[in-house]
Amino acid sequence: MNSLKEIGKFRVIPVSDLAKFAYGGNRERTEKDIRALARQSLLKDRTLEISRRKTLRVLTLTKAGHHLLKNTNQLPDDQPIYHGLVKPREVKHDADLYRLYQKEAARIERAGGRPVRVLLDYELKRNLNRDLALLGPDKDNADRKRQVAEKHGLQVVNGKIPVPDLRVEYESPELELRHVDLELATRDYRPRAMAEKASAGFSLYGRSEDASRLRRVLDEREITAGILSL
């Protein structure tokens, strides 16, 4: 059941990362559980082409898997649960968010905190856009937009409200509920977009093969934010 919970929270997880983080590297037990859950039609095991030479094996929940988690209260009511692939073209980026979370969760735990909830950009954008729509004629009013952004723990940058790839809510050592917003930057990011994400206060991560280029972009634009290696 733990595998279903992890997949449901992140929508898509590479088999290799699930084995590493959820099974302590035990690939044999991972494969056994995947086969059992697939036979019960609770998850889908798919291998997708992500470039001309590379494929990625990922797991997603089925509708049945989603319903099982919901009906058995396996996760808190305020934890969104996802199933199926929405953006196959972005599967590599989306699949890396589980590893990104693990990096940040380890950092939080080392500092004495405890992760309690994760929110993907889909959920954050939906909630934000709902409240922006309620502004009606005031949707372009800078003060009202700033108030909406602050309600969702976000900031207005250059007239827009940047949304992170992932938000991790956690309990601090003092038992206060806090959050950290994470962005997985890639080599395709435009300098302006990176500058906006940094100005919004997001923690920027980059894949090891992209990190040096991303740091160079930040240096060229004199942005003080750093790039954490995924």
C-alpha positions as CSV (number, residue, x, y, z in Angstrom):
1,M,0.0,0.0,0.0
2,N,2.9,2.3,0.7
3,S,3.9,2.2,-3.0
4,L,0.4,3.2,-4.1
5,K,0.5,6.1,-1.6
6,E,3.8,7.4,-3.0
7,I,2.6,7.1,-6.6
8,G,-0.7,8.7,-5.9
9,K,0.9,11.8,-4.3
10,F,3.3,12.4,-7.2
11,R,1.2,11.1,-10.1
12,V,4.2,9.4,-11.8
13,I,7.3,7.8,-10.3
14,P,10.2,6.0,-12.1
15,V,10.5,2.4,-11.1
16,S,14.2,2.9,-10.3
17,D,13.5,5.8,-7.8
18,L,10.6,3.9,-6.1
19,A,13.0,0.9,-5.6
20,K,15.7,3.2,-4.2
21,F,13.6,5.3,-1.8
22,A,10.5,3.2,-0.9
23,Y,12.2,-0.3,-0.9
24,G,15.7,0.6,0.3
25,G,17.2,-0.5,-3.0
26,N,15.6,-4.0,-2.9
27,R,14.8,-4.3,-6.6
28,E,13.5,-7.9,-6.3
29,R,10.8,-6.9,-3.7
30,T,10.0,-3.8,-5.8
31,E,9.3,-5.9,-8.9
32,K,7.3,-8.5,-7.0
33,D,5.0,-5.8,-5.5
34,I,4.6,-4.0,-8.9
35,R,3.5,-7.2,-10.6
36,A,1.0,-7.9,-7.8
37,L,-0.5,-4.4,-7.9
38,A,-0.6,-4.5,-11.7
39,R,-2.5,-7.8,-11.7
40,Q,-5.1,-6.1,-9.4
41,S,-5.3,-3.2,-11.9
42,L,-4.2,-0.7,-9.2
43,L,-1.3,0.7,-11.1
44,K,0.1,0.9,-14.6
45,D,3.7,0.0,-15.5
46,R,4.7,1.8,-18.6
47,T,8.0,2.3,-20.5
48,L,8.0,5.6,-22.4
49,E,10.4,6.9,-25.0
50,I,11.9,10.2,-23.7
51,S,14.5,10.7,-26.4
52,R,15.7,8.9,-29.5
53,R,18.0,6.8,-27.4
54,K,16.4,6.8,-24.0
55,T,13.3,5.2,-22.4
56,L,12.0,5.6,-18.9
57,R,9.9,3.0,-17.0
58,V,7.3,4.7,-14.8
59,L,4.4,3.9,-12.6
60,T,1.0,5.6,-12.4
61,L,-2.1,4.8,-10.5
62,T,-5.2,3.6,-12.3
63,K,-8.7,4.9,-11.4
64,A,-9.1,1.7,-9.3
65,G,-5.9,2.5,-7.4
66,H,-7.0,6.1,-6.9
67,H,-10.4,4.9,-5.5
68,L,-8.8,2.4,-3.2
69,L,-6.6,5.1,-1.6
70,K,-9.6,7.4,-1.2
71,N,-12.0,4.8,0.1
72,T,-9.6,3.4,2.7
73,N,-8.4,6.8,3.9
74,Q,-4.8,5.9,3.4
75,L,-3.8,9.5,3.1
76,P,-5.0,12.7,4.8
77,D,-8.1,14.3,3.4
78,D,-6.1,17.4,2.3
79,Q,-3.5,15.4,0.4
80,P,-4.4,15.4,-3.3
81,I,-4.2,12.0,-5.1
82,Y,-3.6,11.7,-8.8
83,H,-3.9,8.9,-11.4
84,G,-2.9,8.5,-15.0
85,L,-0.6,10.6,-17.2
86,V,-1.7,14.1,-18.1
87,K,1.4,15.3,-20.0
88,P,3.3,12.4,-21.6
89,R,5.7,14.9,-23.3
90,E,6.7,16.2,-19.8
91,V,7.0,12.8,-18.2
92,K,10.8,13.0,-17.6
93,H,10.4,16.3,-15.8
94,D,7.4,15.2,-13.8
95,A,9.0,11.9,-12.9
96,D,12.0,13.6,-11.4
97,L,9.9,15.5,-8.9
98,Y,9.8,12.4,-6.6
99,R,13.6,12.4,-6.4
100,L,13.5,16.2,-5.9
101,Y,11.1,15.7,-3.0
102,Q,13.3,13.0,-1.4
103,K,16.3,15.4,-1.5
104,E,14.3,18.2,0.2
105,A,12.6,15.8,2.7
106,A,16.0,14.5,3.8
107,R,17.2,18.1,4.3
108,I,14.0,18.9,6.4
109,E,14.5,15.8,8.5
110,R,18.1,16.6,9.2
111,A,17.0,19.9,10.5
112,G,14.5,18.2,12.9
113,G,11.4,18.8,10.8
114,R,8.8,16.4,9.4
115,P,7.2,16.5,5.9
116,V,3.4,16.3,6.1
117,R,2.0,17.1,2.7
118,V,3.1,17.7,-0.9
119,L,1.3,19.8,-3.6
120,L,2.1,19.7,-7.3
121,D,1.9,22.7,-9.5
122,Y,-1.4,21.5,-10.9
123,E,-3.1,21.8,-7.5
124,L,-1.4,25.1,-6.7
125,K,-2.4,26.6,-10.1
126,R,-6.0,25.4,-9.7
127,N,-6.4,27.0,-6.3
128,L,-4.7,30.2,-7.3
129,N,-6.7,30.6,-10.6
130,R,-10.0,30.0,-8.7
131,D,-9.3,32.9,-6.4
132,L,-8.0,35.1,-9.2
133,A,-11.2,34.5,-11.1
134,L,-13.3,35.6,-8.1
135,L,-11.7,39.0,-8.3
136,G,-13.7,39.7,-11.4
137,P,-13.1,43.3,-12.7
138,D,-10.3,43.6,-10.1
139,K,-8.2,40.8,-11.5
140,D,-5.7,43.3,-12.8
141,N,-5.6,45.4,-9.6
142,A,-2.0,45.0,-8.3
143,D,-3.0,45.2,-4.6
144,R,-5.8,42.6,-5.0
145,K,-3.5,40.3,-7.0
146,R,-0.8,40.6,-4.3
147,Q,-3.4,39.7,-1.6
148,V,-4.4,36.6,-3.5
149,A,-0.8,35.6,-4.0
150,E,0.0,36.0,-0.3
151,K,-3.1,33.9,0.6
152,H,-1.4,31.0,-1.3
153,G,2.1,31.7,0.1
154,L,3.2,33.1,-3.3
155,Q,4.6,36.4,-4.6
156,V,3.9,38.7,-7.5
157,V,6.9,39.1,-9.8
158,N,6.8,41.4,-12.8
159,G,3.0,41.4,-12.6
160,K,2.7,37.6,-12.6
161,I,2.4,35.0,-9.8
162,P,5.0,32.3,-10.4
163,V,4.0,28.8,-9.3
164,P,6.6,26.2,-8.3
165,D,6.8,22.6,-9.5
166,L,6.3,21.3,-6.0
167,R,5.5,22.5,-2.6
168,V,6.5,20.6,0.5
169,E,4.6,21.4,3.7
170,Y,6.4,20.4,6.8
171,E,6.3,20.6,10.6
172,S,9.3,22.5,12.0
173,P,11.1,21.3,15.2
174,E,9.0,24.0,17.0
175,L,5.8,22.2,15.7
176,E,5.0,25.1,13.3
177,L,3.6,24.4,9.9
178,R,5.9,25.8,7.2
179,H,6.4,25.1,3.5
180,V,9.2,25.3,0.9
181,D,8.6,25.8,-2.8
182,L,10.8,23.8,-5.2
183,E,11.5,24.3,-8.9
184,L,13.2,21.8,-11.2
185,A,15.0,24.0,-13.7
186,T,16.2,22.5,-17.0
187,R,18.6,23.6,-19.7
188,D,15.6,24.8,-21.7
189,Y,14.7,27.4,-19.1
190,R,14.9,31.0,-20.4
191,P,17.0,33.4,-18.3
192,R,13.9,35.6,-17.6
193,A,11.9,32.6,-16.4
194,M,14.7,31.5,-14.1
195,A,15.0,35.0,-12.7
196,E,11.3,35.1,-11.9
197,K,11.4,31.8,-10.2
198,A,14.4,32.9,-8.1
199,S,12.8,36.2,-7.3
200,A,9.7,34.3,-6.1
201,G,11.9,32.7,-3.5
202,F,11.8,29.1,-4.9
203,S,14.6,26.7,-4.1
204,L,16.0,25.9,-7.5
205,Y,17.2,22.4,-8.4
206,G,18.9,21.2,-11.6
207,R,19.9,17.8,-12.9
208,S,23.7,17.2,-12.6
209,E,24.1,17.5,-16.4
210,D,22.3,20.9,-16.4
211,A,23.6,22.4,-13.2
212,S,26.7,24.2,-14.5
213,R,24.8,25.9,-17.4
214,L,22.0,27.0,-15.1
215,R,24.5,28.5,-12.6
216,R,26.2,30.4,-15.5
217,V,22.8,31.9,-16.5
218,L,22.2,33.0,-12.9
219,D,25.7,34.5,-12.7
220,E,25.2,36.4,-16.0
221,R,22.0,37.9,-14.7
222,E,23.5,38.6,-11.3
223,I,21.0,36.5,-9.6
224,T,22.1,35.5,-6.1
225,A,20.1,32.2,-5.9
226,G,22.0,29.0,-6.1
227,I,21.3,25.8,-8.0
228,L,21.0,22.6,-5.9
229,S,22.0,19.4,-7.7
230,L,19.3,16.8,-8.1
